[in-house]
Amino acid sequence: MPVLTLDEFAATVPSGRTIAGFDLGTKTIGLAISDLGQRFATPRKVIARTKFTADVAALQVALAADRVAGIVIGLPLNMDGSEGPRAQSTRAFVRNYVRLDERPLMFWDERLSTVAAERGLLEADVSRAKRATRIDSAAAAFILQGALDRLTLLRS
C-alpha cells in the first residue's frame, strides 16, 4: 500500500484497532502503540537496528502482537521544513517497507519530538541511563500522539 495522506489514513484505518508509531533512528527504532480507541499512545520496547530484513521481522512480530491496523512514521524534517539526509533515509526505509507490509502508512512531521520526549523523561525524573534506552520509544509515542490527536479532530 502506498504512503497515505492524513485524510486517506483516517478513512482507511478502522476504529477499534491499534495504530503504531515509529521513530526511525540510525541505531534503534522507537515504537509506540495506541489504545483500541485510538486516543492514547504508549511507548513500547525499542528495537535495535541490525539489517533491514531483521528490523522488519522484529517490527512485524511487535505489530502482530498488538493487532496494529495502521502505521505512523516520524519524518525528520529540518526546522525550515526542508528534507535532509535523515528524511531521505526514512523515505528509503519506507519505500522498502511498504513492499513487505500492507498496513496503511503515513508520515508525521517529527520536528522536536525527541526534544519533547527528553523533556518529558526529565520531568518524570528518569535517570540518564534509563533515558538513553527509552528516548526513541518516548519520541515514537510523542509522534503517534500528535497523529492520534489530529485523527480525533478529523473524525469528529
C-alpha positions as CSV (number, residue, x, y, z in Angstrom):
1,M,0.0,0.0,0.0
2,P,1.4,3.5,-0.8
3,V,2.0,6.1,1.8
4,L,-1.3,7.9,2.6
5,T,-2.2,11.4,3.4
6,L,-3.8,12.1,6.8
7,D,-7.3,12.2,5.3
8,E,-6.8,8.9,3.4
9,F,-5.3,7.3,6.5
10,A,-8.3,8.4,8.6
11,A,-10.7,6.9,6.1
12,T,-8.7,3.7,5.7
13,V,-7.7,2.7,9.3
14,P,-10.7,1.1,11.1
15,S,-11.8,2.1,14.5
16,G,-11.4,-0.4,17.3
17,R,-7.8,-1.4,16.2
18,T,-4.5,0.0,17.3
19,I,-2.1,2.3,15.4
20,A,1.7,2.1,15.7
21,G,4.1,4.9,15.7
22,F,7.8,4.6,14.6
23,D,10.7,6.8,15.3
24,L,13.5,5.6,13.0
25,G,16.9,6.2,14.3
26,T,20.3,5.1,12.9
27,K,20.8,2.6,15.8
28,T,17.3,1.9,17.0
29,I,13.6,2.1,16.1
30,G,11.4,3.6,18.7
31,L,7.9,2.0,18.8
32,A,4.7,3.2,20.3
33,I,1.2,1.7,20.1
34,S,-2.2,3.3,20.5
35,D,-5.1,2.0,22.6
36,L,-8.1,0.4,20.8
37,G,-9.9,3.7,20.9
38,Q,-7.0,5.4,19.1
39,R,-6.8,8.1,21.7
40,F,-3.6,7.4,23.7
41,A,0.0,6.5,22.6
42,T,2.0,4.2,24.8
43,P,5.8,3.6,24.3
44,R,6.9,0.0,23.7
45,K,10.3,-1.6,23.8
46,V,13.0,-0.1,21.5
47,I,14.1,-2.3,18.6
48,A,17.8,-2.4,18.0
49,R,18.6,-1.9,14.3
50,T,20.7,-4.5,12.5
51,K,19.8,-5.3,8.9
52,F,16.7,-4.2,7.1
53,T,15.2,-7.7,6.9
54,A,15.8,-8.3,10.7
55,D,14.4,-4.9,11.6
56,V,11.2,-5.6,9.6
57,A,10.9,-9.1,11.1
58,A,11.1,-7.6,14.6
59,L,8.6,-4.9,13.7
60,Q,6.2,-7.4,12.2
61,V,6.3,-9.5,15.4
62,A,5.6,-6.4,17.6
63,L,2.8,-5.2,15.3
64,A,1.1,-8.6,15.1
65,A,1.1,-8.9,18.9
66,D,-0.9,-5.6,19.1
67,R,-3.1,-6.2,16.1
68,V,-2.0,-3.0,14.5
69,A,-4.1,-1.6,11.7
70,G,-2.0,1.3,10.6
71,I,1.4,2.9,11.0
72,V,2.5,6.5,11.6
73,I,6.2,7.1,10.8
74,G,8.0,10.2,12.0
75,L,9.5,12.2,9.2
76,P,12.6,14.1,10.4
77,L,12.3,17.4,8.6
78,N,14.7,20.3,9.1
79,M,13.4,23.2,11.1
80,D,12.7,25.2,7.9
81,G,10.6,22.3,6.6
82,S,13.1,21.0,4.1
83,E,14.2,17.4,3.9
84,G,17.8,16.5,4.7
85,P,19.7,13.2,4.8
86,R,17.7,11.8,7.7
87,A,14.4,12.4,6.0
88,Q,15.7,10.8,2.8
89,S,16.9,7.8,4.8
90,T,13.4,7.5,6.4
91,R,11.7,7.7,3.0
92,A,14.1,5.0,1.6
93,F,13.2,2.7,4.6
94,V,9.5,3.3,3.9
95,R,9.8,2.6,0.2
96,N,11.2,-0.8,1.0
97,Y,8.9,-1.4,4.0
98,V,5.7,-0.9,2.1
99,R,6.6,-3.8,-0.2
100,L,6.5,-6.1,2.8
101,D,3.6,-4.8,4.8
102,E,0.1,-4.0,3.5
103,R,-1.0,-1.9,6.5
104,P,-1.8,1.8,5.7
105,L,1.1,4.1,6.5
106,M,1.5,7.8,6.8
107,F,4.3,10.2,7.6
108,W,4.1,12.6,10.5
109,D,6.3,15.7,11.0
110,E,8.6,14.8,13.9
111,R,10.4,18.1,14.4
112,L,11.3,18.5,18.1
113,S,9.7,15.1,19.0
114,T,13.0,13.9,20.6
115,V,13.4,17.2,22.5
116,A,9.8,16.9,23.8
117,A,10.4,13.2,24.8
118,E,13.6,14.1,26.6
119,R,11.8,16.9,28.5
120,G,9.0,14.5,29.5
121,L,11.5,11.9,30.8
122,L,13.4,14.6,32.7
123,E,10.2,15.8,34.3
124,A,9.4,12.2,35.3
125,D,12.9,12.2,36.9
126,V,14.1,9.3,34.8
127,S,17.8,8.6,35.2
128,R,20.2,9.4,32.4
129,A,20.9,5.7,31.8
130,K,17.3,4.8,31.6
131,R,16.6,7.9,29.4
132,A,19.1,6.6,26.8
133,T,17.2,3.3,26.5
134,R,13.7,4.9,26.4
135,I,14.1,8.1,24.4
136,D,13.3,6.6,21.0
137,S,10.1,5.0,22.2
138,A,9.1,8.1,24.0
139,A,9.7,10.1,20.8
140,A,7.6,7.5,18.9
141,A,4.8,8.0,21.5
142,F,5.1,11.7,21.0
143,I,4.8,11.3,17.2
144,L,1.9,8.9,17.4
145,Q,0.1,11.1,20.0
146,G,0.2,14.0,17.6
147,A,-1.2,12.0,14.8
148,L,-3.9,10.5,17.1
149,D,-5.0,13.9,18.3
150,R,-5.3,15.1,14.7
151,L,-7.2,11.9,13.6
152,T,-9.6,12.5,16.5
153,L,-10.3,16.0,15.3
154,L,-10.8,14.8,11.7
155,R,-13.3,12.1,12.8
156,S,-15.3,14.5,15.0
